[in-house]
Amino acid sequence: MLLERKETTCTAETIAVAVLRKVDPVLELLEKAVDQAQGTALDTRSAADQLYRMGEDTRDEIQKGLETAKEDIQRATECIKDEVSKLKGLAEAATNTAGSTEEGQDNGATGWATYADAVDRHLPAAHLAHSQDPE
């Protein structure tokens, strides 16, 4: 019986060694696969972090551009507003001056001449200039 146990033990050891020889390459392949999966996970996390940071940087650049554009538009609007105010003042002064020199042609409005009044004021001068041209 001792001999049978020894043979059984030897057979079991032989089978175990054969199984381990078959399983060992599979375990090595699994270990490599796990290492690759961990590397891929780290690379994915790194890429996600970079994309997030790039998104923040892009958002910040867009925000700066919008603020600059807003400031430029505000400055341009103020300049236009100032120029329109100046033109309005000049137009009022010119209208008041024209209205006071020829009182009968202001169409009844106080200080405001119409377009027709302005054309009528210059029409005689233009007519005289053309009538004096020798043909």
Helices and strands as residue ranges (DSSP letters): H 2-101, G 103-105, H 115-131
